[in-house]
Amino acid sequence: MNNNHVQQIFAHYIDKFEYINNPTHQEYYKWQIAKRFRDAMDVALAAPAEEFPSKLYEVKKLTSNLIDSYTQPFHGLVKFAEREPETVRNMFKMLFSDDGGNIENRQERIQSFLSQSHALRDKYYPDSYLYKEDMHSVTGYLFLYDPDHNYIYKATHSRDFADCIEFYDDWGYGTDVKLSVYYRMCDQLVEAIKSSKELMATDASRFENGWGENPDTFHPDIEKHILAFDLIYCCSTYGLFNGISFEKPKTKERQLMQERKDKAKKLAHELKDAETAKQELDEALQYMSDAYCIGTTLHHKKYGVGTIKNVQNGTIIINFAEVGEKQLDLLTVAAYGIVTVDTVGYNKAMSRHSAILKQRNNIETKLSIAEKNFAQYASYL
């Protein structure tokens, strides 16, 4: 993310703050909708089947033009509810169900909502261009119901914003938007917002003057997700990109970014495998160290019975009754079964550890290489 561009956007937003929220533009209405939406939706979802469509229509009116465009997706749900109130009610209940922050689960619920709404449209209005849900509308319902844990997606505005701040990770298009990627960009934006004293002070003033509105009618926006969307939206709508030089990446450039991301995933997987092997090696080395300690009696295939006199820096010094003192490489003689001890469970443990002990140098080298390779691509994940 290009922090310089982000800071320029913040500065332009602060400069135009009063203009954006004046009686003509009133962009503060997002905070007002978010304040009322959840309570109104809960009332609708609790209403009897015969009242559900009208209650849902009241929620739809509350959202003004934030969700409904010329295709009127929210109004379409009201129309569907007139035919199948329980189907639409259950769609919303499932969409709003708690996922504990699991973005993959949230993605599945959004896709399910889209699929069910499209099926209802095909069933009751097959020849109409109206009432088609998209990622903007469905993320909009989630966002307004719980703005502190969700982000709303608006395709063109979001893509332009991403290009300006040089967030090139591809979240896809249409209804195939990868929520985790889009959320990652928004999370980075929110982190930058919270780090800007000037922007936070400007945002706080929203709740002091209200532009003639009671500030109590505004959602507190504790996590600044509403502010994040306002910034993304206002960039394209109110010229916050002015004076910022940036280019829209071409397909080839985006492809290059994706290739680097794929490479980073592959290297991360290789690093994880190398770390797992190293952990197994450490376990084997620890067992071997515990088994071969000073004073322990051992058996050597050639020299017979001996007693461990010293163990230091990977070497073992043994006093054998028949041949006297010998100095041996502990890992070699233990891993290859040249020496054994009478410890309970030793043979079973070494049958598990010997193979990895034999690979010690290879494992340590692979881990070192994997760490260096991944470090070059870590920023792409």
C-alpha positions in Angstrom: 0.0 0.0 0.0 1.4 3.4 -1.0 1.2 5.3 2.3 2.0 8.6 0.6 -1.1 8.3 -1.6 -3.2 7.3 1.4 -2.1 10.4 3.3 -2.9 12.6 0.3 -6.3 11.2 0.2 -6.8 11.8 3.9 -5.7 15.4 3.4 -8.1 16.0 0.6 -10.9 14.4 2.6 -10.2 16.6 5.5 -10.1 19.7 3.3 -13.5 18.8 1.7 -15.1 17.5 4.9 -17.6 20.3 5.3 -18.4 20.3 1.5 -19.0 16.6 1.4 -21.5 16.8 4.3 -23.1 20.1 3.5 -27.0 20.4 2.9 -26.5 19.5 -0.8 -24.5 16.3 -0.4 -25.2 15.1 3.2 -22.8 12.1 3.0 -23.3 11.7 6.8 -26.5 9.9 5.9 -24.4 6.6 5.8 -23.9 7.0 9.6 -27.6 7.7 10.1 -28.7 4.6 8.1 -26.3 2.4 9.9 -27.6 3.6 13.2 -31.2 2.6 12.4 -30.8 -0.4 10.1 -30.2 -3.3 12.6 -33.1 -2.4 14.8 -35.5 -2.0 11.9 -34.3 -5.2 10.3 -34.7 -7.1 13.6 -38.3 -5.9 13.8 -38.9 -7.0 10.2 -37.4 -10.5 10.8 -39.6 -10.9 13.9 -42.8 -9.9 12.2 -45.5 -12.4 11.2 -45.3 -13.7 7.7 -48.2 -11.5 6.4 -46.5 -8.4 7.8 -42.9 -9.3 6.8 -43.0 -7.8 3.3 -44.3 -4.4 4.5 -41.8 -4.3 7.3 -39.0 -5.2 5.0 -40.1 -2.4 2.7 -39.7 0.0 5.5 -36.1 -1.2 6.0 -35.6 -0.8 2.2 -36.8 2.8 2.3 -34.5 3.5 5.2 -31.5 2.7 3.1 -32.3 5.4 0.6 -30.0 5.0 -2.4 -27.1 3.4 -0.5 -28.0 -0.1 -1.8 -30.7 0.2 -4.5 -29.5 1.4 -7.9 -31.4 1.3 -11.2 -31.7 -2.5 -10.8 -33.3 -2.2 -7.4 -32.0 -5.4 -5.7 -33.4 -4.5 -2.2 -36.8 -3.7 -3.6 -36.7 -7.1 -5.4 -36.3 -8.9 -2.1 -39.5 -7.1 -0.9 -41.3 -8.4 -4.0 -40.0 -11.9 -3.4 -41.1 -11.7 0.2 -44.6 -11.0 -1.0 -44.5 -14.5 -2.7 -42.3 -16.4 -0.3 -41.9 -14.5 3.0 -40.2 -17.4 4.9 -37.7 -18.0 2.2 -36.5 -14.4 2.2 -36.7 -14.2 6.0 -34.4 -17.3 6.3 -32.1 -15.9 3.7 -31.5 -12.8 5.9 -31.2 -14.8 9.1 -28.6 -17.1 7.6 -26.7 -14.1 6.1 -26.7 -12.3 9.5 -25.7 -15.4 11.5 -22.6 -15.2 13.6 -19.5 -16.6 11.9 -17.0 -15.8 14.7 -14.9 -13.8 12.2 -14.5 -16.7 9.8 -14.3 -14.9 6.4 -14.5 -18.1 4.4 -17.8 -18.9 6.1 -19.0 -15.4 5.4 -18.1 -15.8 1.8 -20.2 -19.0 1.6 -23.2 -17.3 3.2 -23.0 -14.4 0.7 -22.8 -16.8 -2.2 -25.7 -18.7 -0.8 -27.7 -15.5 -0.5 -26.9 -14.6 -4.1 -27.8 -18.0 -5.4 -31.2 -18.0 -3.6 -32.1 -14.5 -4.7 -31.2 -15.3 -8.3 -33.4 -18.4 -8.2 -36.3 -16.3 -6.9 -35.8 -13.7 -9.6 -35.7 -16.4 -12.3 -38.8 -17.9 -10.8 -41.0 -14.8 -10.5 -39.4 -12.2 -12.8 -37.5 -14.1 -15.5 -37.7 -11.5 -18.2 -36.9 -8.4 -16.0 -33.6 -6.6 -15.8 -34.6 -5.6 -12.3 -34.1 -7.1 -8.8 -30.7 -8.7 -9.4 -28.5 -9.0 -6.3 -24.8 -8.4 -6.5 -21.8 -8.2 -4.2 -22.5 -4.6 -3.5 -26.1 -5.2 -2.3 -25.4 -8.3 -0.2 -22.2 -6.9 1.5 -24.4 -3.8 2.0 -26.9 -5.7 4.1 -24.1 -7.2 6.2 -22.3 -3.8 6.5 -25.4 -2.0 7.7 -26.4 -4.7 10.1 -23.0 -4.9 11.7 -20.6 -2.2 10.4 -18.0 -2.8 13.0 -17.3 -6.3 11.6 -18.1 -5.9 7.9 -17.2 -3.8 4.9 -19.4 -2.8 2.0 -18.1 -3.4 -1.6 -18.7 -1.1 -4.5 -16.9 -2.4 -7.5 -15.7 0.7 -9.5 -15.0 2.9 -6.5 -13.2 0.1 -4.7 -11.0 -0.8 -7.8 -10.1 2.8 -8.4 -9.2 3.2 -4.8 -7.0 0.1 -4.8 -5.2 1.3 -7.9 -4.5 4.6 -6.3 -3.0 3.2 -3.1 -1.3 0.4 -5.1 -3.1 -2.5 -3.6 -2.7 -4.9 -6.5 -3.8 -8.1 -5.0 -6.7 -9.3 -7.2 -10.0 -9.9 -5.5 -11.8 -10.8 -8.7 -14.9 -9.4 -10.4 -18.7 -9.7 -10.4 -20.1 -12.1 -7.9 -16.8 -13.9 -7.6 -15.2 -11.3 -5.4 -12.8 -12.9 -2.9 -14.0 -11.3 0.3 -10.8 -12.1 2.2 -8.7 -10.1 -0.3 -11.1 -7.1 -0.3 -11.3 -7.1 3.5 -7.5 -7.2 3.7 -7.3 -3.9 1.8 -10.0 -2.4 4.0 -8.2 -3.6 7.1 -5.1 -1.9 6.0 -7.0 1.3 5.3 -8.6 1.2 8.7 -5.2 0.8 10.3 -4.0 3.9 8.5 -7.1 5.8 9.5 -6.7 5.0 13.2 -3.0 6.1 12.9 -3.9 9.5 11.6 -4.5 12.0 14.4 -5.8 14.7 11.9 -8.3 12.4 10.3 -9.5 11.0 13.6 -10.0 14.5 14.9 -11.9 15.5 11.7 -14.1 12.4 12.1 -14.8 13.1 15.7 -16.1 16.5 14.8 -18.9 14.7 12.8 -20.4 13.9 16.2 -20.1 17.4 17.5 -21.8 19.6 15.0 -24.0 17.1 13.0 -24.7 19.7 10.3 -28.0 20.5 11.9 -28.7 16.8 12.7 -28.7 15.3 16.2 -25.3 13.5 16.5 -27.1 10.8 18.5 -28.7 9.7 15.2 -25.2 8.8 13.9 -23.8 5.3 14.3 -20.7 5.6 16.6 -18.6 3.7 14.0 -16.2 2.4 16.7 -14.1 0.5 14.2 -14.1 3.2 11.5 -15.5 0.9 8.8 -18.2 3.4 7.8 -15.4 6.1 7.5 -13.4 3.6 5.4 -16.2 3.2 2.9 -16.9 7.0 2.9 -13.3 7.6 1.9 -13.4 5.0 -0.8 -16.7 6.4 -2.2 -15.7 10.0 -1.9 -12.4 9.6 -3.7 -14.2 9.0 -7.0 -17.2 11.1 -6.3 -15.6 14.2 -4.9 -12.2 14.3 -6.6 -10.0 13.1 -3.7 -7.7 11.6 -6.3 -6.9 15.0 -7.7 -3.1 15.7 -7.8 -2.2 12.1 -7.1 -0.4 10.5 -10.0 -1.1 6.8 -10.4 -1.8 4.4 -13.2 -4.3 1.6 -13.5 -2.3 -1.6 -13.7 -2.6 -3.4 -17.0 -3.7 -7.0 -17.1 -0.1 -8.2 -17.5 1.0 -6.3 -14.4 -1.8 -7.7 -12.4 -0.9 -11.1 -13.7 2.7 -10.5 -12.5 1.4 -9.6 -9.0 -0.7 -12.8 -9.0 2.3 -14.9 -10.0 4.3 -13.4 -7.2 1.5 -14.1 -4.8 1.3 -17.7 -5.9 5.1 -18.0 -5.6 4.8 -16.6 -2.1 2.2 -19.2 -1.2 4.4 -22.0 -2.6 7.4 -20.8 -0.7 5.4 -20.4 2.5 4.3 -24.0 2.2 7.9 -25.2 1.6 9.0 -23.2 4.7 6.2 -24.8 6.8 7.4 -28.3 5.7 11.0 -27.4 6.4 10.1 -26.1 9.9 8.1 -29.3 10.6 11.0 -31.4 9.6 13.3 -29.3 11.8 10.9 -29.7 14.7 11.0 -33.5 14.2 14.8 -33.4 14.1 15.0 -31.4 17.3 12.8 -34.0 19.0 15.0 -36.8 17.8 18.2 -35.1 18.9 16.7 -34.4 22.3 15.7 -38.0 22.7 19.2 -39.1 21.7 20.8 -36.7 24.1 18.6 -37.9 27.0 19.4 -41.6 26.1 23.2 -41.1 25.9 24.3 -39.4 29.1 27.4 -39.8 31.3 27.5 -43.1 33.2 25.1 -44.9 30.8 26.1 -48.4 29.8 25.9 -49.1 26.0 26.5 -51.9 23.5 28.7 -51.4 20.5 28.5 -53.8 17.6 32.3 -54.2 17.4 33.7 -53.1 20.7 31.1 -54.7 23.0 30.0 -53.2 26.4 31.1 -49.8 27.4 30.3 -46.9 29.7 29.8 -43.3 28.6 32.6 -41.1 30.1 31.7 -37.8 28.4 29.4 -36.2 25.8 30.4 -32.9 24.2 29.8 -31.1 20.9 28.2 -34.1 19.2 31.0 -36.6 20.2 30.8 -39.3 22.7 33.7 -40.7 24.7 33.3 -44.4 25.9 35.3 -46.7 28.1 35.1 -50.2 26.7 36.1 -53.1 28.9 38.1 -54.8 26.1 39.5 -52.0 23.9 39.7 -49.0 26.3 38.6 -45.5 25.5 37.0 -44.6 22.1 35.7 -41.2 20.8 32.8 -41.5 18.3 30.3 -39.3 16.5 27.2 -39.7 18.5 24.6 -39.0 15.8 26.3 -41.4 13.4 26.6 -44.4 15.7 23.1 -43.9 17.2 21.3 -43.2 13.9 22.8 -46.2 12.2 22.4 -48.6 15.2 26.1 -49.1 15.8 25.5 -48.5 19.5 22.4 -49.1 21.6 21.4 -48.7 25.2 19.1 -50.8 27.3 16.6 -47.9 28.1 13.0 -49.1 28.0 11.4 -48.3 24.6 14.7 -47.4 23.1 14.5 -49.6 20.0 11.0 -48.5 19.2 11.9 -44.8 19.6 15.0 -45.0 17.5 13.2 -46.9 14.7 11.1 -43.7 14.5 13.9 -41.2 14.9 16.8 -42.8 13.0 15.6 -41.8 9.5 15.3 -38.2 10.3 18.6 -38.2 12.3 20.4 -39.4 9.1 19.0 -36.4 7.3 20.2 -33.8 9.8 22.5 -31.8 7.5 19.9 -31.8 4.7 17.1 -30.7 6.9 19.0 -27.8 8.4 20.2 -26.7 4.9 16.6 -26.9 3.5 15.3 -24.8 6.4 17.9 -22.1 5.9 17.2 -21.9 2.1 13.4 -22.0 2.7 13.7 -19.0 5.2 15.8 -17.0 2.7 13.5 -17.7 -0.3 10.3 -16.9 1.6 11.7 -13.7 3.0 11.9 -12.3 -0.5 8.2 -12.9 -1.2 6.6 -12.6 2.3 5.2 -9.2 1.5 3.0 -10.6 -1.3 0.9 -12.6 1.2 
